[in-house]
Amino acid sequence: MKHLIKEFGVAVLNAIIISALVFLYNWLFPADDDPTKAKITTMAVTISLFCVILFASVFGSFVPIVLEKLKIDPAIATGPFVTVTNDIVGMIIYMGVSTWLINTFTSILL
């Protein structure tokens, strides 16, 4: 548990720094001429990236610990499992956050 808490702290720091850099870049150089769409995209990418970094970090630490307890070699089993899971969950998080933001802002703007 101590290892997971330490990993979570480092993940929060990484997520804050990386998300802030992506936010600033997207805010200063919007990908769309429509300011509302650009802001929604910026927020969706920033929030999703923050959540995905947290998930990937904690999950990437949790799986080897569990596999070791189950007497499975974590060096062999962790790589593919963590990579595929991070990709799938990352897309689910991004699509979920994007849908939520679009629905929220669309109902406010209309």
C-alpha positions in Angstrom: 0.0 0.0 0.0 2.9 2.3 0.8 4.3 1.9 -2.7 0.9 2.7 -4.3 0.5 5.8 -2.3 3.9 7.0 -3.2 3.2 6.2 -6.9 -0.1 8.1 -6.7 1.7 11.2 -5.4 4.2 11.1 -8.2 1.4 10.5 -10.7 -0.5 13.6 -9.4 2.6 15.7 -9.9 3.3 14.4 -13.4 -0.4 14.8 -14.3 -0.5 18.4 -13.1 2.6 19.4 -15.0 1.8 17.6 -18.3 -1.8 18.6 -18.3 -0.9 22.2 -17.6 1.5 22.3 -20.5 -1.0 20.7 -22.8 -3.7 23.2 -21.6 -1.5 26.2 -22.2 -0.5 25.0 -25.7 -4.1 24.3 -26.7 -5.3 27.6 -25.2 -2.7 29.7 -27.0 -2.9 27.8 -30.3 -6.5 26.7 -30.7 -7.2 24.0 -33.3 -10.6 25.5 -34.2 -11.7 28.9 -35.3 -14.8 28.7 -33.1 -13.7 29.7 -29.6 -16.4 27.6 -27.9 -15.3 24.4 -29.7 -11.7 25.2 -29.0 -12.3 25.7 -25.3 -14.3 22.5 -25.0 -11.6 20.6 -26.8 -8.9 22.1 -24.6 -10.8 21.2 -21.4 -11.6 17.7 -22.7 -8.0 16.9 -23.5 -6.6 18.4 -20.3 -9.1 16.7 -18.0 -8.8 13.4 -19.8 -5.0 13.5 -19.9 -4.9 14.2 -16.1 -7.2 11.2 -15.4 -5.4 8.9 -17.8 -2.0 9.6 -16.3 -3.4 8.9 -12.8 -5.0 5.7 -13.9 -2.0 4.4 -15.9 0.4 5.1 -13.1 -1.6 3.5 -10.3 -2.7 0.6 -12.5 0.8 0.1 -13.8 2.0 -0.3 -10.2 -0.9 -2.3 -8.9 -0.8 -5.1 -11.6 2.7 -6.3 -10.9 2.1 -6.4 -7.2 -1.1 -8.5 -7.7 0.7 -10.8 -10.2 3.6 -11.3 -7.8 1.1 -12.3 -5.0 -0.5 -14.8 -7.4 3.0 -16.3 -8.1 2.9 -15.1 -11.8 6.1 -13.6 -13.2 5.2 -9.9 -13.4 8.0 -9.1 -15.9 6.3 -11.3 -18.5 2.6 -10.7 -17.8 2.5 -7.0 -16.9 3.6 -5.4 -20.2 0.9 -6.4 -22.6 -1.9 -6.4 -20.0 -1.1 -2.9 -18.7 -0.6 -1.5 -22.2 -3.9 -2.8 -23.6 -5.8 -1.8 -20.5 -4.3 1.7 -20.4 -5.2 2.2 -24.1 -8.8 1.0 -23.7 -9.5 2.9 -20.4 -7.8 6.0 -21.8 -10.1 6.1 -24.8 -13.1 5.5 -22.5 -12.1 8.3 -20.2 -11.5 10.7 -23.2 -14.8 9.9 -24.8 -16.6 10.1 -21.5 -15.1 13.5 -20.6 -15.7 14.8 -24.1 -19.3 13.7 -24.2 -19.9 15.1 -20.7 -18.4 18.5 -21.6 -20.2 18.7 -25.0 -23.5 17.9 -23.4 -22.9 20.4 -20.6 -21.8 23.3 -22.7 -24.4 22.6 -25.4 -27.2 22.8 -22.9 -25.8 26.0 -21.4 -25.2 27.7 -24.7 -28.6 26.9 -26.2 
